[in-house]
Amino acid sequence: MLDHFSVLVRDLPASAAFYDRVLATLGGRRILEPGPIGYGVDFPDFWLAPAPAGAAPLEAHIAFTAPDRAAVQAFHDAAVAAGAEVLHPPRLWPEYHPTYFGAFVRDPDGNNVEAVCHRPE
């Protein structure tokens, strides 16, 4: 249903450094820049754009697909190494479905960022 998604950030270089690190664990990379920065695997489907001066971006929840549970763990570890607040460490979330395995962190702008694998172990 979605082709791409964009979030506004206060400090584009700081947010880009965070997403460079955590998205690499999921196979993502910077594809387009300067200006808004487009991330993806084959094409840019996640974008960072600078918030207007004085504006405070609103919190978003962003869930990135992980190919396996090890990638969810690697995402979590990279986020922690980048200084992210951990909201929920990697674990099963059976209330969503029996094989939902995810980790949730806060990015530099306070967004709730998740890596999730839907496959069984």
Helices and strands as residue ranges (DSSP letters): E 5-9, H 12-24, E 29-32, E 37-40, E 44-50, E 61-65, H 69-81, E 85-92, E 101-106, E 112-117
